[in-house]
Every structure is written in structure tokens, then in C-alpha cells.
Amino acid sequence: MLVFRALSLLPLRALHAIGGALGWVVYWASPAYRRQLRTNLPPTLAQRDQVLRRAVAESGKQVLELAWVWTRSGDQIRACTRIEDAAGLEAILSQDRAVLMLTPHLGCFEIIAQNHAASALGQRRPMLALYRVPRKAALRPLFEQARAHQGLLLAPADLHGVRLMLRALRDRQIVGLLPDQVPSRGEGIWAPFFGRPAFTMTLPARLAHTHDAVVLLLFARRLAHGAGFSIHWEPLEEALCGQAVEDATRINRAMERLILLCPEQYLWSYNRYKTPAGAPAPPGGPAS
């Protein structure tokens, strides 16, 4: 807790510099981490070795930048964040229609909801974000404080949270979640992700299909030298059909295209290909 508080006093540029070095320390100190990162990185990825080296540093930056993102004011968040085609995004979010914002573990995914909450639009149309409480109890007060914005509502990652999201979309509000989190047994199906079966949540497609929501994919690219973040967004190209496996596959394909815009900033160390307890084994292979 004290270390986190001390880090929060540093400028973003310093945190990214320290985080980049920390990423390499963890990479060489942990064989399991090193093995998982290398295994998850697609073998067909262009310039794979270069992406791997950059991903090691970017993973460290992602951890330490939380000390900055979670403790800055809305004005400070807005000042360091720019949105590609901001007018186009605002036009979509201003419509009287349900919107589902999907943000994978790419770039600084924490800052997207914070930036929306701090905007004038966020005051008029708050976002309901699905979240999981940090495992470390010491970080929970900071986590909750960081999300205590007027334009940001929270839904826990459980049945109650799902009900809140359903209600929000029914009321034509904005809902945000991370679509590449591994769901629990009974909440997902196997679908291809970068050529491998990944247990994929069915919730995004069900939410969007039930309420005819506009589906957007977003990520915040981490700029060099701590210069801030650039939010890229795009609509889901392939319409959802209501069939679970096909819809999960289409959303995964959309995430792949997004990740390939900035592959070094994807959290490849995340255990995306694990088999949840009680879930069926992946097709064509044993459970992990």
C-alpha cells in the first residue's frame, strides 16, 4: 500500500520507464511467466521476436501505470488522453440506444472508463462497468476510490452484476466489459482465438443480441515516453447472429484485428487459454 502510494507521486513518464525495466526483471526471474508469455504469443505473428521483446516491457508499464491512473483527477486523465475521431464516438454514444463497449486486455484498458466518466458526455450518460475486485485487500480501497466518479457505475462480476447490465442496456445505457476474461464454467464456450481454442464468455453476445445494442471495440494505446494515451475505437464489423459459438468466434476475430494494431501492448501473459474448473476440455486437446 505504501509502495503504491509512493509510486503514485511519480509522473507517468517515470512510471513507464521503471515499469519497462521491471517487466524484464520479472521475465528473467520467473520461468513460469516467461514460458506462458512465449506460449501465448501466436507463432504466426509478424515480427514475433520483436513483439515479444516489446511486450515484456509493456507488461511492466501496464502494472505501474495503475498507480497513476487510479490516483489522478478526471481533468488530469482527460488532459493526457486523446480519442481518434472523437466526434464520431460521441455521436454514437449520444444516441438514445444501448451501447456495449468491449475493451480487451490491450494497452491501458483501465483508462477508457475513467476517461468517459470524466467527460461531459459521461456526466449525461454514465457507463456501467463490469469489474472484479482485486485479490489483494490493500488495493481494494484504491480500486474503489479510482472508480468513484459520477459518470462511472460499477457492476460486480457475478449474477447481480449481470442483472445490473441487463437493466442498463434495457434502459438504453452504456455498458463496458473486458470480453477476453476467462469465464467460469457454464458462462462460456470454446471458440478460436489466434488459432487456438479459448474458453470465451458468451455474455457480450447475449447482452448485445437481447437489447439490439451498438457494439464497439476500444483500446487505449500507450504512447512513447509517458506522453499519455490514444483511444482507438471501431464498431463490430460482423453482425451477431444469436448462435453462441458463431457469435463468440466473431467477437474473438474482432479482438484479434484490434490486437494486431498494437500486438506488443496486449497482455500475452494473461492465462487466456486455461480451462476453468468443471468446464469441458477444449476441442482437440487435453484440459490445461
Secondary structure as GFF3:
##gff-version 3
##sequence-region A 1 288
A	DSSP	alpha_helix	2	8	.	.	.	ID=ss1
A	DSSP	alpha_helix	12	29	.	.	.	ID=ss2
A	DSSP	alpha_helix	31	40	.	.	.	ID=ss3
A	DSSP	alpha_helix	48	64	.	.	.	ID=ss4
A	DSSP	alpha_helix	66	69	.	.	.	ID=ss5
A	DSSP	alpha_helix	74	79	.	.	.	ID=ss6
A	DSSP	beta_strand	81	83	.	.	.	ID=ss7
A	DSSP	alpha_helix	86	93	.	.	.	ID=ss8
A	DSSP	beta_strand	99	102	.	.	.	ID=ss9
A	DSSP	alpha_helix	110	118	.	.	.	ID=ss10
A	DSSP	alpha_helix	120	124	.	.	.	ID=ss11
A	DSSP	beta_strand	127	131	.	.	.	ID=ss12
A	DSSP	three_ten_helix	137	139	.	.	.	ID=ss13
A	DSSP	alpha_helix	140	146	.	.	.	ID=ss14
A	DSSP	beta_strand	152	156	.	.	.	ID=ss15
A	DSSP	alpha_helix	159	170	.	.	.	ID=ss16
A	DSSP	beta_strand	174	177	.	.	.	ID=ss17
A	DSSP	beta_strand	188	193	.	.	.	ID=ss18
A	DSSP	beta_strand	196	201	.	.	.	ID=ss19
A	DSSP	alpha_helix	203	211	.	.	.	ID=ss20
A	DSSP	beta_strand	214	222	.	.	.	ID=ss21
A	DSSP	three_ten_helix	224	226	.	.	.	ID=ss22
A	DSSP	beta_strand	229	235	.	.	.	ID=ss23
A	DSSP	alpha_helix	244	259	.	.	.	ID=ss24
A	DSSP	three_ten_helix	263	265	.	.	.	ID=ss25
###
